Amino acid sequence: MGNIRALGIDAGSTTTKIVGVDAAGALIWHRMDQTDPKGDEQIRAMLAKGQAAAGETVPAVATGYGRKLATGADLVVTEITCHARGVFRALGRTGTLVDIGGQDSKVIRIGPRGNVVDFAMNDKCAAGTGRFFENVAYRLRIELSELDGYALSTTEETPISSTCTIFAESEIISLLARGTELAPILRGVHRALVRRVAAMARTTGVQGDIFLSGGAAKNRAVQQMLAEELGADKVIVPEHAQLMGAYGAALTALGET
């Protein structure tokens, strides 16, 4: 492993990620932990671990939901900029990025230098974010990682009409009580979330390849349905899909433009 020359930390609402890059901008070190209520202490501790891994003091940039708590960072940068930069460097192409995080979702059109051409963001309603899946999994006592398996195990789809997470949960419980099978319900849950995100994506004028990042990027049903809703053959998922914000922050710390 090369030497860490810069750090980027993405203080998200659900997880906090830190990335180290070498002099060429390659991602060579990272950590990811559940976000602690004492965010300032957690960020300080993670930055200290990053500096220790580097073996010397290196520049650090913070981004994400809790970025303003990162008093130990040299610079604070919006997550829109960092996600665009990270995905552009990871994939080497322009396109439209859909990032589905724990408490917000973002759509970013990425230009030819990794710049932001346009973007849209939902941080007001949980129904279009990963929190929706978390709440459903909790109520149904199913592991979050198992949701896509249920959704892809059937071609039947039970529509979920509620646009609010709380009402949608009640609707799901009611459907189960009436004898509706679980798999079609969960397929409908995925479709409801993806359609909300796809509608937001269209407001930016979807162009080029479709990229997917964030915690929901690992969900195979989300990948498949997002491609269907946006008329793409497939969506492209970076290798470190949950680290793209932190990676872009680290590239910024390195001095990339």
Buried (B, 14 or more C-beta within 10 A) or exposed (E): EEBBBBBBBBBBBBBBBBBBBBEEBEBBBBBBEEBBEEBBEBBBBBBEBBBEBBEEEBBBBBBBBBBEBBEBBBBBBBBBBBBBBBBBBBBEEBBBBBBBBBBBBBBBBBBEEBBBBBBBBBBEBBBBBBBBBBBBBEEBEBEBEEBBBBBBBBEEBBEBEBEEBEEBBEBBEEBEEEEBBBBBBBBBBBBBBBBBBBBBBEEBEBBEBBBBBBBBBBBBBBBBBBBEBBEBEEBBBBEBBBBBBBBBBBBBBBEBE
